Every structure is written in C-alpha cells, then in structure tokens.
Amino acid sequence: MNAEIIAVGSEMLTPQRVDTNSLYLTDQLNAYGVEVVFKCIVGDDRTLLTDTIRLAISRSEIVILTGGLGPTEDDVTRDAVAQALGVQQTYQPEVFENIVAMFSRLGRKIADNNKRQAMLIDGAEWLENTRGTAPGQWLRTKHGVLMLLPGPPKELTTMYEREVRDRLVAMLPKQALRTRWYRVAGMGESDLDQLIAPVYTRYSNPVTTVLAKAGDIEVHLRARLETPEAAEILVEEVGLQVEALLGDRIYSRNGDPLDRTVGGMLVARGQMVAVAESCTGGLLGARLTEAPGASDWFSGGYLVYSLEMKKALVGEADGAEIEAHGVVSERTAALLAQAAAKKSGATHGVSITGVAGPDGGTAENPVGTVWIGVASDQGVETRRYRFPGDRGRIRTLAAQSALDLLRRHLLVQKG
C-alpha cells in the first residue's frame, strides 16, 4: 500500500515552522510496509485543499491530513474533506461533551465556536484526543482510508498510538519493508548514478532513491514483500551489488553522518584528532564535536586564519617555509597538520587552508582552491581540491572533504 501525507495550515508555509509530523508518520508507516509516496503542505485555502484531497484519495490507499482541526474559520480541514468526498457533516453531542471535559481539565472556559470541532464528517469514526481539544476522524474511502489528525506533535503522536495504529494494522495486507541506507563521500551525484544505475534499474522492487547535498550522497534501497525475511533477502541482493561498485566510498550503512563515522573509527583505535583550520574558521571542529561523546576522539583545534597565527603554530623555522611556499600550498597544509597533532598530543592532525572567496583568488590559487592535510606518526597525506560555489558552499565542502580524507587515512593505517 502507498500513503500520502498532507500538512494543513498557512503557518506551515513559513520559515519558522518545520513539518516534523510527516517524519514521525513516515517512520510509523514504513514499519508496517507502507511507503509514503507523496507529501505536501497546503495553506488555509478550502478550494486548494479540497482539490489536493481529491487527487490524493484517487491515487493512494492511505491519506493522512494533519492540522486544521481547530475551532476557527481558518481551520478548513473538515470542510475540505467533506467537500472532496461529497458528503455532509453532522454535529455530535458526545464529541462536544468530550471537548468540554478537556477544557474543564485544562481550567479553561469553552467558547461557542468550539462546537465546530464536534462536527463529524458523515461516515467517519471519532478519534479521541487525550492531549488537546481537536478530535481526529477516520474515514473509509473507495480506495482505502483517510485520517484527520491534529497538528500539535504531542497530540498527533498520542492519538496515533492510542487510536490509529491498531486500526491501521487491521486493514493492511501482510507486507514488510526493509531498507538499506548508504552514505557516500568522495564522488559527485552524476558519477555515482552512472556507476550504480545499471544495477538498480533492473529492479522495480526494491525502489532506489539517490539524494545529494554538499559533499554527501545518500542511496536508499527499499524492498517491500510479504515477509520481513523475503524483503531482507531482496534488499541484500541489490545492496551487495551496490556495495561492490562503490567500495570504500561508502562511509556509512546505517545513516550515520561522516563526523560520527570518523569518531567511531578513532574510538575503536583508541586515537584522537586535533585540527588546524584557516578558511573554514572552525567548521571542521564543529563537525567533529557535533555528536555526544566527542571528547573521546577530539582533542581540540587551532584557528590559524592569519599568516601570523599559522607561523605561531608551526614555529619559527617552519613559519619561514610557510612564507616561502604561500599560505595556500601543499607544504603549509602538511606543516599545519603536523603541528596540530604535535602541540595537542593527538594521534592525528588535520589541516585546512584555502581561498573561500569571494575575493582573494589568484591565477595559481583561484577561489575554491583548498589544501587539506592529515598527519600521523605514519606520515603526512595532503590533497588539493577545487570546490565550486559560493563562500558558504566552499567552506562546507572543505570540512566534509577533510573528514573524508581523515577517514581514508584511518582505513589504510597500519597497526
């Protein structure tokens, strides 16, 4: 079965609000083998919402609406659903009594317009809201089921667990969904897709999704079959082929970000890392301390933005080399990485020095040029990058690439 989720409310279209309800519902539905194939947000517009509902129920067996169940005129979900289904709404005294009791428990006085919340769409079952005043509704459609759930997350999750889950399980055919979630670094989206498309395009099940952001690509495989065992066999069949092609470009098989993966590798080896950052200005250190427990793998860092700070970190003799080679150079990256490890006492040092722009580029080092170094007692590795984009993107890519270079350094480390 497929599902669609429609979040209702003009406030959800502002940059201040995030639709966390759809993430929760997707996780719950996936657990029972239901794939969410479409999500959208619709403002408080009856006509637009009605059209959206009609389309959703024509193509998906499960349609869930969240929000828009309050007592005011701009709470349009009930009206839009009734209009989309071509049915009426009926006032239910017992539902209103439940709302009154909730107001009483909250120590609030109920208003006349709260009676709108007791209007039940013809044919609907009432879903009690034990955390708020907006009841939910459950309706059968020609193709499946349609649910109206409240917008506040605590109310929605409680209602789902108390009122929805058992109803949903009872209507579902036996099916199971199993997934593989790969995260990949060190290659572009088009290169990745060209490499693995000959594998995944042979299968309609599992479904493959490729998602890309700066320096990070996700490959999702979702297999859906009657039993968990059969779904697991299928997703593994495709997954092993993808893994063989991508090799060590895959840094995570469980969705962990690169910083957490690198941290886990360091902890497993009983090792620590320190950083020396110039153009990224602390982004790499921030990434390495993103996860709880980062003190187990991160010693600290040095922000060596100016030439003077770089020279102070590496010492007088090596400072002269930095001046001779230039701050954006292979030698400077190596010296900074070595100094970060030595001065902090860490096992590894990682350095970033480059031109993030928008100004400062030269013919030799145009904007986007970044040198990254990784040093340990087994040597120094440096790499030159040329990143596209604006200042923010260049800095983000530099931090991500530094983490990946450290990861690869750890993979080949001896002992």
C-alpha positions as CSV (number, residue, x, y, z in Angstrom):
1,M,0.0,0.0,0.0
2,N,1.0,3.6,-0.6
3,A,0.3,6.6,1.5
4,E,0.2,10.4,1.2
5,I,0.5,13.0,3.9
6,I,-1.0,16.4,3.7
7,A,0.0,19.0,6.3
8,V,-2.6,21.8,6.6
9,G,-2.0,25.3,7.8
10,S,-0.6,28.5,6.4
11,E,1.8,28.8,9.3
12,M,3.5,25.6,8.0
13,L,4.5,27.5,4.9
14,T,6.6,30.0,6.9
15,P,10.4,29.5,7.5
16,Q,9.7,29.3,11.3
17,R,7.8,26.0,11.2
18,V,9.0,22.5,10.2
19,D,6.7,19.6,9.4
20,T,8.0,17.1,11.9
21,N,4.7,15.2,12.0
22,S,5.3,13.8,8.5
23,L,8.6,12.4,9.6
24,Y,7.1,10.6,12.5
25,L,4.2,9.3,10.4
26,T,6.5,8.1,7.6
27,D,8.6,6.2,10.2
28,Q,5.4,4.6,11.6
29,L,4.0,3.7,8.2
30,N,7.3,2.3,6.9
31,A,7.4,-0.1,9.9
32,Y,4.3,-1.8,8.5
33,G,5.5,-1.9,4.9
34,V,3.6,1.2,3.8
35,E,5.5,3.5,1.5
36,V,4.9,7.2,1.7
37,V,4.9,8.3,-2.0
38,F,3.9,12.0,-1.6
39,K,3.9,14.7,1.0
40,C,2.8,18.3,0.7
41,I,1.8,21.4,2.7
42,V,-1.4,23.3,1.9
43,G,-2.3,26.6,3.4
44,D,-5.7,27.5,4.9
45,D,-7.5,27.5,1.5
46,R,-10.6,25.4,1.2
47,T,-10.6,25.2,-2.5
48,L,-7.0,24.3,-2.9
49,L,-7.1,21.8,0.0
50,T,-10.3,20.2,-1.5
51,D,-8.6,19.7,-4.9
52,T,-5.5,18.3,-3.1
53,I,-7.6,15.7,-1.2
54,R,-9.5,14.6,-4.2
55,L,-6.2,13.9,-6.1
56,A,-4.7,12.1,-3.1
57,I,-7.6,9.7,-2.5
58,S,-7.7,8.9,-6.2
59,R,-4.2,7.5,-6.2
60,S,-3.2,6.4,-2.7
61,E,-4.9,3.9,-0.4
62,I,-3.9,5.8,2.8
63,V,-4.3,9.6,3.0
64,I,-3.4,11.4,6.3
65,L,-4.2,15.1,6.9
66,T,-2.5,16.8,9.8
67,G,-3.7,20.1,11.3
68,G,-6.6,22.5,10.5
69,L,-8.9,20.9,13.1
70,G,-9.3,23.9,15.4
71,P,-12.5,25.9,16.1
72,T,-11.8,29.0,13.9
73,E,-12.8,29.8,10.4
74,D,-9.3,29.3,9.0
75,D,-9.4,25.6,10.3
76,V,-10.6,24.2,7.0
77,T,-9.7,20.5,7.0
78,R,-13.1,19.1,8.0
79,D,-14.9,21.3,5.4
80,A,-12.4,20.4,2.6
81,V,-12.6,16.7,3.3
82,A,-16.4,16.7,3.4
83,Q,-16.5,18.6,0.1
84,A,-13.9,16.3,-1.5
85,L,-15.9,13.2,-0.6
86,G,-19.3,14.8,-1.5
87,V,-20.8,14.3,2.0
88,Q,-22.2,16.3,4.9
89,Q,-21.0,17.0,8.4
90,T,-23.2,16.3,11.5
91,Y,-22.9,17.8,15.0
92,Q,-22.1,15.0,17.6
93,P,-23.1,16.0,21.1
94,E,-21.0,13.2,22.7
95,V,-17.9,14.6,20.9
96,F,-18.7,18.1,22.2
97,E,-19.1,16.7,25.7
98,N,-15.6,15.2,25.5
99,I,-14.2,18.6,24.4
100,V,-16.0,20.4,27.3
101,A,-14.4,17.9,29.7
102,M,-11.0,18.6,28.2
103,F,-11.4,22.3,28.7
104,S,-12.5,21.7,32.2
105,R,-9.4,19.7,33.0
106,L,-7.3,22.5,31.5
107,G,-9.1,25.1,33.6
108,R,-10.3,26.9,30.6
109,K,-13.7,28.3,29.6
110,I,-15.1,26.8,26.3
111,A,-16.3,29.2,23.6
112,D,-19.3,28.6,21.3
113,N,-17.1,28.2,18.2
114,N,-15.6,25.1,19.7
115,K,-18.8,23.3,18.6
116,R,-17.3,23.3,15.1
117,Q,-14.8,20.7,16.4
118,A,-17.7,18.4,17.2
119,M,-18.8,18.3,13.6
120,L,-18.2,14.7,12.3
121,I,-17.9,14.0,8.6
122,D,-20.7,11.6,7.6
123,G,-19.3,8.0,7.8
124,A,-16.4,8.9,10.0
125,E,-15.3,7.4,13.2
126,W,-14.3,9.8,16.0
127,L,-10.7,9.6,17.3
128,E,-10.4,10.8,20.8
129,N,-7.7,13.5,21.6
130,T,-6.5,13.0,25.2
131,R,-3.8,15.7,24.8
132,G,-5.8,18.5,23.3
133,T,-9.3,19.7,22.2
134,A,-9.2,18.8,18.5
135,P,-10.8,15.3,17.8
136,G,-9.5,13.3,14.9
137,Q,-11.5,11.4,12.4
138,W,-11.1,8.1,10.5
139,L,-13.0,7.6,7.2
140,R,-13.2,4.7,4.7
141,T,-12.9,5.8,1.1
142,K,-13.4,3.9,-2.2
143,H,-9.7,3.1,-2.3
144,G,-8.8,2.9,1.3
145,V,-8.8,5.1,4.3
146,L,-8.5,8.8,5.1
147,M,-7.4,10.2,8.5
148,L,-7.7,13.6,10.1
149,L,-5.2,14.1,12.8
150,P,-4.4,17.2,15.0
151,G,-1.4,19.4,14.1
152,P,0.4,19.7,17.5
153,P,3.0,16.9,17.5
154,K,2.3,15.7,21.1
155,E,-1.4,15.4,20.3
156,L,-0.8,13.7,17.0
157,T,1.6,11.1,18.3
158,T,-0.6,10.2,21.2
159,M,-3.7,9.9,19.0
160,Y,-1.8,7.8,16.5
161,E,-0.6,5.4,19.2
162,R,-4.0,5.2,21.0
163,E,-6.5,5.4,18.2
164,V,-4.9,4.9,14.8
165,R,-2.2,2.2,15.0
166,D,-4.5,-0.8,15.7
167,R,-7.0,0.3,13.0
168,L,-4.2,0.7,10.5
169,V,-2.6,-2.7,11.2
170,A,-6.0,-4.4,10.9
171,M,-6.6,-3.1,7.4
172,L,-3.1,-3.8,6.0
173,P,-2.2,-6.8,3.9
174,K,0.8,-8.8,5.1
175,Q,3.8,-6.9,3.9
176,A,7.2,-5.8,5.2
177,L,9.5,-3.1,4.3
178,R,13.3,-3.5,4.6
179,T,15.8,-0.7,3.8
180,R,19.5,-0.1,3.2
181,W,20.8,3.4,3.7
182,Y,24.2,4.1,2.3
183,R,26.1,7.4,2.7
184,V,28.8,8.1,0.2
185,A,31.6,10.7,0.1
186,G,34.3,11.5,-2.5
187,M,32.3,11.5,-5.7
188,G,29.6,13.5,-7.4
189,E,26.0,12.6,-7.8
190,S,26.1,12.1,-11.6
191,D,29.2,9.9,-11.3
192,L,27.6,7.8,-8.6
193,D,24.4,7.3,-10.6
194,Q,26.2,6.4,-13.7
195,L,28.1,3.7,-11.8
196,I,25.2,2.1,-9.9
197,A,22.2,2.7,-12.3
198,P,22.9,-0.4,-14.3
199,V,22.2,-2.4,-11.1
200,Y,19.2,-0.7,-9.6
201,T,17.4,0.0,-12.8
202,R,17.0,-3.8,-13.2
203,Y,14.7,-3.8,-10.2
204,S,11.3,-2.2,-9.7
205,N,11.4,-3.7,-6.2
206,P,13.4,-2.6,-4.2
207,V,12.9,1.1,-5.0
208,T,16.1,3.1,-5.2
209,T,16.4,6.8,-4.2
210,V,19.6,8.9,-4.6
211,L,19.8,12.1,-2.6
212,A,22.7,14.6,-2.8
213,K,23.9,17.6,-0.8
214,A,27.3,19.3,-0.5
215,G,29.9,16.6,-0.5
216,D,27.5,13.9,0.7
217,I,25.3,11.5,-1.2
218,E,22.7,9.1,0.2
219,V,21.5,5.9,-1.5
220,H,18.3,4.4,-0.1
221,L,17.1,0.9,-1.1
222,R,13.5,0.0,0.0
223,A,12.3,-3.6,-0.6
224,R,8.7,-4.5,0.1
225,L,7.5,-8.1,0.2
226,E,5.1,-10.3,2.2
227,T,7.6,-11.2,4.9
228,P,10.5,-9.5,6.6
229,E,12.8,-12.4,5.6
230,A,11.9,-12.1,1.9
231,A,12.3,-8.3,1.9
232,E,15.7,-8.6,3.7
233,I,16.9,-11.1,1.1
234,L,15.9,-8.9,-1.8
235,V,17.4,-5.7,-0.3
236,E,20.6,-7.5,0.4
237,E,20.8,-8.9,-3.1
238,V,20.7,-5.4,-4.6
239,G,22.7,-3.9,-1.7
240,L,25.7,-6.2,-2.2
241,Q,25.9,-5.2,-5.8
242,V,25.8,-1.5,-5.0
243,E,28.5,-2.0,-2.3
244,A,30.8,-3.8,-4.7
245,L,30.7,-0.9,-7.1
246,L,31.1,1.9,-4.6
247,G,33.7,0.2,-2.4
248,D,35.3,2.4,0.3
249,R,33.4,5.5,-1.0
250,I,30.6,4.2,1.3
251,Y,31.3,5.6,4.7
252,S,28.0,4.6,6.5
253,R,25.5,1.8,6.1
254,N,23.1,2.9,8.9
255,G,22.6,6.6,8.1
256,D,25.3,8.0,10.5
257,P,26.9,11.2,9.2
258,L,30.6,11.4,8.3
259,D,31.7,13.0,11.6
260,R,30.1,10.3,13.7
261,T,31.6,7.6,11.5
262,V,35.1,9.1,11.8
263,G,34.6,9.5,15.5
264,G,33.7,5.8,15.8
265,M,36.8,4.8,13.9
266,L,39.0,6.8,16.1
267,V,37.4,5.4,19.3
268,A,37.8,1.9,18.0
269,R,41.5,2.6,17.6
270,G,41.9,4.4,20.8
271,Q,43.1,7.5,19.0
272,M,42.4,11.3,19.0
273,V,42.4,14.0,16.4
274,A,43.2,17.7,16.5
275,V,42.6,20.3,13.8
276,A,44.2,23.5,12.4
277,E,41.8,25.5,10.3
278,S,42.2,28.6,8.2
279,C,39.5,29.2,5.6
280,T,36.8,27.0,7.4
281,G,37.1,29.0,10.6
282,G,36.1,26.2,13.0
283,L,33.6,24.3,10.8
284,L,35.7,21.1,11.0
285,G,36.0,21.3,14.8
286,A,32.2,21.9,15.0
287,R,31.5,18.9,12.8
288,L,33.8,16.7,15.0
289,T,32.0,17.8,18.2
290,E,28.5,17.5,16.8
291,A,27.9,14.1,18.4
292,P,27.7,13.5,22.1
293,G,30.9,11.9,23.5
294,A,33.1,13.8,21.1
295,S,35.7,14.2,23.9
296,D,36.5,10.5,23.3
297,W,38.1,11.4,19.9
298,F,38.6,15.1,19.6
299,S,41.5,16.8,21.4
300,G,40.9,20.4,20.2
301,G,41.8,22.8,17.5
302,Y,43.6,25.9,16.3
303,L,42.0,28.7,14.3
304,V,45.0,29.9,12.3
305,Y,43.3,32.4,10.0
306,S,46.2,34.8,9.6
307,L,49.7,34.2,8.4
308,E,51.0,35.2,11.9
309,M,48.8,32.6,13.6
310,K,49.9,29.9,11.2
311,K,53.6,30.8,11.9
312,A,53.0,30.9,15.6
313,L,51.5,27.4,15.5
314,V,54.3,25.7,13.4
315,G,57.2,27.6,15.0
316,E,59.9,29.9,13.6
317,A,61.7,27.5,11.2
318,D,58.5,26.1,9.7
319,G,57.0,29.6,9.6
320,A,59.7,30.6,7.2
321,E,58.6,27.7,5.0
322,I,55.0,28.8,5.0
323,E,56.1,32.3,3.9
324,A,58.2,30.8,1.1
325,H,55.5,28.4,-0.2
326,G,52.5,30.5,0.5
327,V,49.6,30.0,2.9
328,V,47.6,28.1,0.3
329,S,50.0,25.3,-0.5
330,E,50.8,21.7,0.0
331,R,53.7,22.4,2.3
332,T,51.6,24.7,4.5
333,A,48.8,22.1,4.8
334,A,51.4,19.5,5.8
335,L,53.1,21.7,8.4
336,L,49.8,22.8,10.0
337,A,48.5,19.2,10.2
338,Q,51.8,18.0,11.9
339,A,51.8,21.0,14.3
340,A,48.2,20.4,15.3
341,A,48.9,16.8,16.2
342,K,52.2,17.6,18.0
343,K,51.1,20.5,20.1
344,S,47.8,18.9,21.1
345,G,49.3,15.4,21.7
346,A,46.7,13.9,19.4
347,T,47.3,10.9,17.3
348,H,46.2,12.7,14.1
349,G,46.3,16.3,12.9
350,V,44.0,17.6,10.2
351,S,44.6,21.0,8.5
352,I,42.5,23.1,6.0
353,T,43.9,26.1,4.2
354,G,42.5,27.7,1.1
355,V,40.6,30.5,-0.6
356,A,36.9,30.5,0.2
357,G,36.2,33.8,-1.6
358,P,34.5,35.7,-2.9
359,D,37.8,37.6,-3.2
360,G,41.5,36.6,-2.7
361,G,41.9,34.2,-5.6
362,T,45.0,34.2,-7.8
363,A,45.9,32.6,-11.1
364,E,47.7,29.9,-9.1
365,N,45.1,29.5,-6.5
366,P,41.7,30.7,-7.7
367,V,38.7,31.0,-5.4
368,G,37.6,27.5,-4.3
369,T,41.2,26.2,-4.0
370,V,41.7,24.3,-0.8
371,W,44.6,22.2,0.5
372,I,43.9,19.6,3.2
373,G,46.4,17.7,5.2
374,V,46.3,14.7,7.5
375,A,49.3,13.8,9.7
376,S,50.1,10.9,12.0
377,D,53.1,9.0,13.1
378,Q,52.8,7.1,9.9
379,G,53.3,10.1,7.7
380,V,51.5,13.1,6.1
381,E,48.9,13.0,3.4
382,T,47.9,16.1,1.5
383,R,45.4,16.8,-1.2
384,R,44.5,19.8,-3.3
385,Y,40.8,20.5,-4.1
386,R,39.0,22.9,-6.3
387,F,35.4,23.4,-4.9
388,P,32.7,25.2,-6.9
389,G,30.1,27.5,-5.4
390,D,29.9,30.5,-3.1
391,R,31.8,31.0,0.2
392,G,29.5,29.0,2.3
393,R,29.4,26.0,0.0
394,I,33.2,26.0,-0.4
395,R,33.7,26.0,3.4
396,T,31.1,23.2,3.8
397,L,32.8,21.1,1.1
398,A,36.2,21.7,2.6
399,A,35.1,20.5,6.1
400,Q,33.4,17.4,4.6
401,S,36.4,16.6,2.4
402,A,38.7,16.9,5.4
403,L,36.6,14.4,7.3
404,D,36.6,12.0,4.4
405,L,40.4,12.3,3.9
406,L,40.9,11.5,7.6
407,R,38.5,8.5,7.2
408,R,40.5,7.2,4.3
409,H,43.8,7.8,6.2
410,L,42.4,5.6,9.0
411,L,41.3,2.9,6.6
412,V,44.9,2.3,5.4
413,Q,46.6,2.9,8.7
414,K,48.8,0.1,9.9
415,G,48.7,-1.3,13.4
